[in-house]
Every structure is written in structure tokens, then in C-alpha cells.
Amino acid sequence: MKILISWVAAMHDFQQENNERGKKVNLNGPTFNFHREFYNHDRHIILCRGKGEEPDPKTEVLSTELRKEFVNHDVQVYYIDVLDVIDIEEIRSKVEHYLLENHIDDDIDIFFSPGTSAMQISWYLINESSAFNTSLYQVRPGKHTKNGKPELLQIATEKSTIPLSSLMKERALGKYFEDYKITESLEPIYEKAKMIAAADSVTSLIYGESGVGKEHLANFIHQESARSGKPFVAVNCSALTDELLSSQLFGHKKGAFTGAIEDKIGLFEEAKGGTIFLDEIGDISPFMQQSLLRVIQEKKILDVGSSKEKKIDVRIIAATNKDLPSLCADGRFRWDLYYRLTVTELSLPSLRERKEDERKELIDFFIKTKKKIFKRSKQLLLDKDVYQSLLNYQFPGNVRELENVIESFYVYNGENVGIDSVPNRILEPKEENRLDLASVERRHIANVLKMTKSNAEAARLLGITVNTLKSKMGR
């Protein structure tokens, strides 16, 4: 289809006094004039700031008058929930999302003139990217032309081979990752996170063990989205009872329960316009699962002790270290909530699953960054056996545990770190935390023996002879 799209001209499409039709629509305004002089499209989408369930009366009248005047012109109003009319990134992101969902294969003519300056710059950025089949147009009024008739002018721009929005994001990454290291195995995950950030309406579920960086990834999605200027609120769902969690998330009224001495707004309201991160979502009760399902479906919350619902505008990102499908199969987690949360999914690897080169990168990174925090003139130097002990350890607490260990080195050492500074849990790790080949082999053989009914069957699965298996079992 050939689409015309523009913002409603809040001032120039309307006038103070009624026209001859008894309406305050400006019949000589930019939108009416475009339809009168230049319209040759299949549809005109008029963008208006607001929500669809709360239509703007003036814009609805404008579209009705256009349909009456130009009976063969298909005119539709689409509401964009823009929180800040001068936030170029928010406007661009939300308009791009609408175009991606509805007009990715259409030829799109953008009527550039109506709207705020931020809206116009957003049009320019969208057009300059290579994401859509767009052209930019503006109209020169008849009073400024030689023949007295309005002229349609195309704004010529060079289109990038890479979407400009991606370039803008890339330029922002350097500063954001000053205190965080994205190693090779994380790069594709963060690339997917950028795509999720651009799709403002979707929920996300992040899988990963404790300490792998789930909150950082959620915060990255927030920072890369149109909501970056609004709050990012994180809550650990496993640390609170149902009553406290309900109060924390939804707020409560004075007297709703013992200790509720005053009204309190919840985290969903505190995160207005931003993102709420629900960590350890797999640990919440069936009652809270039902409550959250309703919030996600209805975009409304109900304060504890109140009977009046409130609308919310937040992006929801959840995280868990549990196997949610298994919990669903066991009846301990709702399938409908699971499907609502997993519109998009990301999974972060544990530290032991990353390559040795990546673990070395992280050790060196924390040694360098913690030097600034502890205000040292020189970086710590780790003895070879210290360095090797860190590489051999599985770090069940993942990146967070490694970071804490490096911090402890700075606390207890001046310049050099000897083996006596390494915690005993690393020097003498439990069997399940050892990474040396013999320990890994021992654990694997033990697991296979548990799975099988005989040594012969175990040897067959391991690809070795029974005698070799018995020898290893003896050792």
C-alpha cells in the first residue's frame, strides 16, 4: 500500500472560531490542504499523542470532516502514547515500533511539517535509516510560490546502509559498559536485548543462575529503550511474603493491614513510564501469580485495601533461575502467566560455561576497574598460582562472586596477591565446584553410573571398556 502518515497539527489544523460547518476544524489547515492538493494514497494515518481508549475529540472531528469532504480518502487516527513531546528518542522509538508492526512492507510518504520540532527530527531519523520505505515531503504555501499555488517538496536525504537508530545505540554503549564487561558469549544476547528494547510493548523473561547479571541485562533493555529517562525499579520477589509483596508492588491504603499507618504507592506506580524488573519470579505464590497475570493483561493495579483500580504504564521484565516449564507441568506455576512473560526470552550462561579466555578477561577487567574504586595508584598483581586457582574454580556465585573476590584482594593487599589471600573455598573447593579434568571426569562417571543398571551398560555409554571403567572407579 501507499501510505501517507503525519502528526496532527495541533495548532494549524484547528481554529478558534467555528467554520461554516459549525466545527473548529481549519478547512485551510495543512492536513486539509494536503488532501485537497496532493493526496494520491491508499490511506492517511494521522498520528495523535494519547491512548486509543481515550480518543482526542478534536482529532476525531478532524478525521470525520476529512472523510466527509473527501469521500474516497481512507483516513485513520492512530494514538501514540508519547510521554514527553520533546523526547526525540521516545518519539522515534514508538513510531518505529508502530511502523514495524503495521507498515513494514508499505511505501510510506511522511508529511513532515505538522508536529513539534522533536517529532520532525524523529521523522528525519526514521527516514534516514534504511528500516522502512519512506520519503519525506513538506508543502510550500501558495503565498510563497510564483503561481500562487501550493507546492509539494520532497526533502532529499541519503539513507544509511545501517539503520541510524542502531548507530545511535552503538555510540551509547561505550559509556554504559564502563563498569561491566561484555565477553564474547554475551554479545549475541545483548544484541537480542537491543531488539527487545525497541519493541516497547513486549514483556521479557531472563533465565540465569544467581550472579550471572540478570538485573544488568534488564537495566540494559531499559536504557536502550524509549523509557530510558524514566525509572528502572527492581524487586526481589522471593524475599517477601504475599502481603508484603502485594504492598510493595501495588501499594496500600491506610489501615489495610496491621502496620499500614498511611497510604503508600507501590513500585508499579513508582516506575511510571519506566521499567519494573521482577527478579526470582519463579518463587512467587499462586495468589501473586494470579495478581500479576491480571496486571499484565489489564495494565491496571489495585492498591491493597482499595476498590478503585489504577492504570499503569510500565515495561515488565522478569527473571528466574528456575525451570518454569517444569514448574508449570508440576502445577506450581501458571501456564498463562508463563506465556505472558515469555513473549521474548533471554538466557545468560553461568561463569563456568564461558571459555577460559572470557574468564581471564573478567579477572583482568575487575582488577583494572576496582583499582579506581579503591583509589590505588597501581593495579594489583596476582601471583601465577593465584591466577590459576581462580581459573580452576567453578564460581557457583558466578560473576558477582568473582567480583567480590577481586574486591577482597584489594582490601587485604597492597600491590601483590599471594596464595594466602585466596579464600579456602577456592583453594579447596567442594567436588562439584572443581574444574580440573579429573574432577569433571569423576563427576561424569558417577552420574552415568547412577543412570545405568550395570557397569557394562555404563562403560558402553562412556565409550570405554569395563576394565577401564573399573580402574577409574577404583581410583
N, C-alpha and C positions, 0 to 999 in steps of 0.2 A: 504494500500500500504506500501511497504518497501522503505523508502526514505533515500537517502544519502544527507547530507547537509554540506556545508563548505563555508568558505570565500575564495575568490580568493587569491592566494599567490602572492601579487603584485610584489615581487622581484623574487622568485624562480620559478614561473610558466612562466617566460619570460627570455630572454637573450639579450645581447647587439647586437649580430650579428644574421643575418638570418640563419635558419637551411636549410637543403637540399630542403625544400618545398618553400623556399623564404619567410618564415614568421619568426618572432622573438619569437614564442612560444617555450618554453623549453620542448622538447619531453621526457626529463628525469626528469621533474619537479615533485613536489608532486602530483598534480592533475592527470597528465598523468600516473604516476606510480601507483596510486591507481586504476585507471581504468584498467590498464594492469594486475595487480596482484590480486586485491581483490574485484573488483566490482561484486556484485550479487544482485543488487537492481532494483526496478521498475523505479526509476527516481533519477537523481542527480540535486539538486538545488545548484547552485553556487551563493553565496551572494556577491554583489559588492556594495561598497559605492557610492551613487549617486541617481539620479532620472530616472525613466523609460523613460521619454520623451527625456532624454539626455544620450543615451547609451554610455558606455565606449568602445572605439574602440578595445583596447587590449583584454578586457574580451570577447567581442563578437567574436573576432578572435579565442580566446582560445576555446570557446564553439563550434564554427564551425569546428575547427580542431579535437576536440574530437569526434564529430558526424561522421566526415569522417573516422577517424581511427577505431572507434568502432561503427559500423553502427547500432547495435541493442541496443545501450545505449541511453536512453532518457535523454538529458542534457538540462537544462533550466537555464537562468540567471534571478535573481531577485534583483532589486535595493532597497537598504535600505537607506533612507535619513538620514544618520548619520551626525550630525553637528560637533561632536568632537570625534575623533577616540580614545581618551584616557578616555572618559567619560563612565565608566563601566555601570552605571545605565541607561544612554540613550541607549546604545547598547543593553543591556539586555531587556529593556522595548520594544524597537521597534522590536527586533527579536521575543520576546514572542508574541507580537501582531500579527506578520505575521504568526507564527505557530498556534496561536489560531484561526485565520481566515481561514487557509488553510489546516492544517495538524493535527487537534486535535485528530483524530481517527487513525492516521498512526503510524507505527513503524518507528522511526527516528534514524538513525545512524549518529552521529556527527563526522566528520573528524576534529579532534581537532587542528592539527598542523598549518594549514595556518591561516594567520591573525595576527593582532597586539596582544600584551600581554593582552590589555584590552578586546579584542574580545575573547581571550582564557579564561580569567577569567569569562566573561559573559556566555560562553558555560558551564563552570563548575557550575555556579549558576543555570542556566536553568536546567541542568541535575540533580543537587542535589535536586531541588524542585520536587514535585510529580505531577506537572501540565501536563507533557507530557510523552509519552512512548519513552524515549530516552536512548541511550547508547553512551558512549564516546570512540573513537578509535584514536590511533596515530600509525604512521609507523616508525619502526626502519630500517634505510637504510641497504642495503646488506653489505656495507663495515664495518658495526659494528656487523654482525652476524657470527656465526661459519661456516655456509654453504655458505656464500656469497650471500644469497637471502634475500630480504626484509621480515620483519615480521610484522604482524598486531597485535597490542597490545590493549587490552581493558583496559581502566582506570576504576578501581573499585571505586565506591563511595557509601555511604549509603544515601538512599533517605529519605527525611523528610516526615512525615505524613501530615505536613502543608507546602504549598509552601513557599520556602525560601524568595521569594520576599515579601510575607505577613509579615514574621517575621522581615525583614529589615524595612518595613514601620512602624510596631508597635514600634520598638525601636526608631524611629524618632519622634513619636507623642508626647512624654513627653515634649520635648523642645518646640515644635511648639505650644502647648496648655498652655504654662505658663501664657499667658495673655488672655486666652479665656476659658470659661467653657463649656464643652460638657455635658449637662444634659441628663437624660435617654431618653427623647423623641427625642433627636437629634442623638443619637448613630446609629440607623439604617440608618439615612440619610447620615451620614458621612461614613458608611460602603459602601453604594452605590456609594458615591463620590470617594472612593478608586478604585472601579471597573471602573468608568468613567475615572479616571486619567490614568489607564493602557491602555485604548483604545485611542490612541493618535489622531486618525483621526476623532473622532466624535465631533459634536457640542453639547452644553448643554444649557438648559433653566432652570433658577431657579425662582420659584414663591415665593412670600412672601411680607408681608407688609413692609413699611419703618421701618428700625431699627431692623429687625429680624436677620441680619447677612448674607445677600446675598453675599456681597463682600468678607467676610471672607471665606465663603464656596467656592466661586470661586477661591480664593487665595489658599485654601487647595488643590483643584484639581490640580492647577498649581504646588504647592510644592511637591505633591505626584507623579507627572508625570516625564517623561524623560526631560521635558523642565524646570525643577526647577532651573537650573543655568542661565536661560535666563530671560529677563524682564517680569514682570507682570504689564500691563498697564490698568488702569481703567478710564472710561469716562462716565459721566452722560449725556445721550443723550437728556434728556428733557430740559436741561439748555441752549441749543444753537439753533440759527436759522439754517436753511438748509445750508446757505452759510458758516457760521462759523463751523458747524458740519462737512461739507464736507472737509473744510480746515484742521480741527483738525484731522480727520480720515485719509484722503488720501494725505494731503499736498497740496501745491500750488506753482505755478511758479510766479516769479516776474512780477507784472503788471496784474495778472489775475483778480484783482478787486481792488477797491479803498482801499488803505491801505496796499496792498501787495507789500512792498518795497524791498523784497528779497525772494529768493527761501526758502521754508520751507518744511521739511519732515513731514509726518503725523504719527499718532500714530501706524498705521499698520506697518509702517517701523521701528519705534522705538521699537516695540515689536518683532522684527525679531527673530525667533527661539523660542519665548516665547508664552505668552497668552495675549489676549486682552479681557477685561471684559466690555461689553456694558450694562450699567445699565439703567433702565427705557426704555427698547426697545419698549414698547407699546405706547410711546408718539411720536415716530418719524413720519414724514410726508410720504405720498405715494411716493414722489420723493426719499427720503432717503431709504424707503423700497426697491424700485427697485434697487438702487445703492448697498445696502448691499446684496441683493439676488445675484447680478452678482458677487460680491466679493467672496461670499461663493461658488458659482458654479464654477467660473473660477480660483479662487485662484490668482486673479490679481487685481491691483488697478490702477486708473488713476488720476494723480495729477490734481487739478483744474487749468485750463489753459494750460494743456499739451495734446498732441495727442499720446503719447507713453505710453503703459501700462507697469507696473512693476509686476513681480511675487512676491508673499508673502509666507511666511512660518510661520503661527501663528495658535494657537488653539483659537477658538472663543467660549466664554461663554457669554450668555445674561441673563438678569434678568428683571423681571417686577412685579408690584403689580396689574396689570390689568388682566381681564379675556380675554385672547387673542382669544379663540374660539368665544366668544360673539362678540368681535370686528370684527373678520373675517366674522361672519354671518351678521353683520351690514354693511359690505363693507368698514370698516375703517382700516383693516389690511389684508395683502395679505395672502391667504391660503398657497401659495407656499413657502413664506418666513417662515411662521409658521412651516410648515413641515420640512424645512431645519434646523430650530433652535431646534426643539424638537426631534432630534434623541435620546437624553436622557433628562429626566426631573427630577427635584428635587423640593420639596415643603417644605418650612420652616414654622413651626407653629408660631403663634403670642404668645406673653408672656402670655396673658390671657388664652390661650388654654392649657398651660402647667400646670402640677399638682402643688399644693401648695408647696410640698416638693422641687420641682425644683426651684420655685421662691425663697424659703428660701435659697437654695444652691447658687443661683446667688447673693442674697443680701450679704450673708456671704463671697462669693468669691470676690466681688468688695470691701467690707470693708477691706479684707486682702490685695488685690493687690494694692489698692490706698494708703495704708499705706506706701508702698515702694516709690511710685511716689512722695508723699508729704513729704517723709523723716521724718516720725513720728517714735518716739521710741515705741509708743503704738498704738494699733488699737482703733478706735472709739467704744464706747459702746452706743447702741441705746436703749432708754427707750422702755418699752413694748408697750406703745401706739403708739410710732413712728414706731416700727417694724410692728405692726398690721395695721397701716394706709397704709404702703407700700403693705402689702398682700391684703388689701381690694381694692386697686386701680387697674384699668384695664391697665394702661400704654399704651395708644394709640401709643406712640412713641417706644414701645417695649423695647428691651434690651438696646438700645442706650439711651433711656430716663432714665431708671433705673440707668445706669452707670453714667449719668450726675448728677442725684440727689445725689448719694453717693459722687461724687466729690464735690458737693456744701456743703455737710455736713462737709467734711474735710476743706473746705475754711473757714467756719463760726464757727467751733467748735474746742475746744482743745481736750477733752477726751470724754465727754458725749454729746449726742444729745437729746435735749428735743423737745417737740411737737412744740415749737415756731420756730424751724428750718425747719419744713416741709412746702413746698410750698402750698399756698392756693388751687391750682388746685387739690392737692391730698387730703387735708383736707375736701374740699367742691367740690367734683368732679361733673361734669355735669351728668345728669341722665344716659346717655349712657355709662359713664365710671365707674359707681358704680358696685361693685361685690357682695354686700350683697344680701342675698336671696330675701328679699322683693323687692329690686330694679330690680333684674333679673326677678322675677315673674311679676312685674308691666309691664316691657317691653314686656314680652312674651304675656301677656293677651292683651295688646294694639295691638300687631302685629296680633294676632288671630282675634280680633275684626275688624281690617282693612280688613282681608281676607274674612270675612263672612258677610252675609246679615242680620243676626238676632242674638239676644242673645242666643236663643235656639240652633242654629247651632254652635255658638262659645262655649257654655257650653258642647255640645256633643264632639267637638274636644278636649276640655281641660279635659274631663273626670270628670266634676263636675256638680252639679245641677244648674239650672238657678238662684235659690235663693242665692246659694253660690257665683255665678258669680256677681250678683247684689251687694252683700255685699262687695266683693272685689273692684268692680268698685266704690262704694261709698267711700271706704277708700282711 
